[in-house]
């Protein structure tokens, strides 16, 4: 059984695995960081925030201060997440699930649905 975790991520509780909810591609074990199963692109902030006119004026963050890290589904290529990190900073592990609690809640919801259908 699948549960929606974010706009683009599901967790399949039967196999304890992260999945893209657009194409169903596996992104690795749900006990680990889903970003490790993604295609990763690192970009300079200057690629995204270009100067408005030719010259030294820009509204971009300095590339020595931050980098843009984009995470894509390896199956469909959809963007799943974007982070702005200082150079050298590790990828953020931002979601950690209590899989047992999710399974218990999903089981209770299924039992409730079955009771309603049987009534």
Backbone torsions as a table, in degrees:
resi	resn	phi	psi	omega
1	UNK	NA	139.3	-176.6
2	UNK	-103.5	148.9	175.5
3	UNK	-129.7	134.4	176.0
4	UNK	-74.9	129.6	179.6
5	UNK	-108.9	-46.0	174.7
6	UNK	-133.4	-176.5	-179.4
7	UNK	-56.8	-33.0	-175.0
8	UNK	-119.0	-1.6	-176.0
9	UNK	-118.8	136.0	170.5
10	UNK	-118.2	160.8	168.2
11	UNK	-122.0	129.6	175.8
12	UNK	-91.3	109.2	-175.0
13	UNK	-72.5	-23.2	179.8
14	UNK	-68.2	-35.5	-178.5
15	UNK	-116.2	4.9	179.2
16	UNK	51.9	60.2	-173.9
17	UNK	-139.6	140.3	171.4
18	UNK	-73.9	142.3	176.9
19	UNK	-142.2	146.5	170.6
20	UNK	-70.6	130.7	-178.0
21	UNK	-84.3	-2.6	174.7
22	UNK	-85.1	-45.6	-174.2
23	UNK	-120.4	-10.4	179.3
24	UNK	82.9	6.6	179.9
25	UNK	-62.2	140.4	178.3
26	UNK	-74.5	137.0	177.1
27	UNK	-116.2	12.6	176.2
28	UNK	108.8	178.9	-177.4
29	UNK	-62.8	140.2	-179.4
30	UNK	-68.6	-13.6	177.9
31	UNK	-82.4	-6.8	-179.1
32	UNK	-117.9	177.8	179.7
33	UNK	-73.2	119.8	-179.3
34	UNK	-61.0	-24.8	-177.0
35	UNK	-64.9	-23.9	178.4
36	UNK	-68.2	-21.0	178.2
37	UNK	-94.0	3.5	-177.9
38	UNK	-95.4	160.9	165.7
39	UNK	-79.0	136.2	-172.9
40	UNK	-120.5	132.8	174.2
41	UNK	-122.6	130.2	176.0
42	UNK	-107.4	131.9	-176.7
43	UNK	-130.4	150.5	174.0
44	UNK	-77.4	143.5	176.5
45	UNK	-60.5	-23.9	179.5
46	UNK	-69.0	-21.3	176.1
47	UNK	-72.0	-30.0	-175.2
48	UNK	-91.9	-46.1	-179.9
49	UNK	-106.0	87.2	-179.0
50	UNK	-79.6	156.3	176.4
51	UNK	-59.7	145.9	179.1
52	UNK	-72.1	-34.3	177.8
53	UNK	-136.7	163.6	176.4
54	UNK	-63.5	136.0	178.5
55	UNK	138.5	-173.5	-174.1
56	UNK	-80.1	-9.3	-176.0
57	UNK	-83.3	129.6	176.6
58	UNK	-148.6	157.0	176.0
59	UNK	-104.6	16.4	-178.1
60	UNK	-83.7	150.7	169.2
61	UNK	-71.2	150.2	179.7
62	UNK	-71.2	130.0	-178.1
63	UNK	-63.7	-16.7	174.4
64	UNK	-77.1	-12.6	-178.5
65	UNK	-103.9	-28.3	-178.4
66	UNK	-153.4	162.5	175.6
67	UNK	-137.8	153.7	178.5
68	UNK	-102.7	126.9	178.7
69	UNK	-118.0	121.7	-178.3
70	UNK	-110.4	138.8	-178.1
71	UNK	-117.2	124.6	-176.2
72	UNK	-120.3	147.8	174.9
73	UNK	-67.3	131.2	178.1
74	UNK	-72.6	-13.9	-179.3
75	UNK	-88.0	-54.1	-174.6
76	UNK	-109.9	-11.0	179.5
77	UNK	81.6	6.0	178.2
78	UNK	-70.0	142.2	178.4
79	UNK	-75.6	128.2	-178.3
80	UNK	-100.7	-31.8	-174.6
81	UNK	-163.9	156.5	174.2
82	UNK	-136.7	136.9	176.3
83	UNK	-126.3	148.4	171.5
84	UNK	-113.9	113.8	-173.5
85	UNK	-127.3	152.9	171.7
86	UNK	-68.0	150.1	177.1
87	UNK	-55.2	135.7	178.6
88	UNK	84.6	-10.5	179.9
89	UNK	-74.2	137.7	179.2
90	UNK	-69.3	160.3	176.4
91	UNK	-60.9	137.8	-176.8
92	UNK	-73.3	132.9	171.8
93	UNK	-98.0	92.6	-168.5
94	UNK	-100.2	-9.6	179.6
95	UNK	-130.6	122.5	174.5
96	UNK	-130.0	120.3	-172.7
97	UNK	-99.0	147.4	168.3
98	UNK	-93.6	89.8	-173.8
99	UNK	-62.5	-37.2	179.1
100	UNK	-63.3	-42.3	179.0
101	UNK	-66.8	-38.9	177.1
102	UNK	-63.7	-41.8	178.2
103	UNK	-63.9	-42.9	180.0
104	UNK	-62.2	-44.1	179.9
105	UNK	-65.7	-41.6	178.6
106	UNK	-64.3	-40.3	177.7
107	UNK	-63.5	-41.2	178.3
108	UNK	-65.0	-39.2	178.3
109	UNK	-65.9	-39.9	178.3
110	UNK	-65.1	-42.9	179.2
111	UNK	-62.0	-39.9	178.6
112	UNK	-64.5	-42.4	177.8
113	UNK	-63.4	-42.4	178.6
114	UNK	-63.0	-39.0	179.0
115	UNK	-65.1	-38.4	179.2
116	UNK	-68.3	-38.7	180.0
117	UNK	-68.4	-39.4	-178.2
118	UNK	-75.0	-18.9	-175.5
119	UNK	-79.6	NA	NA
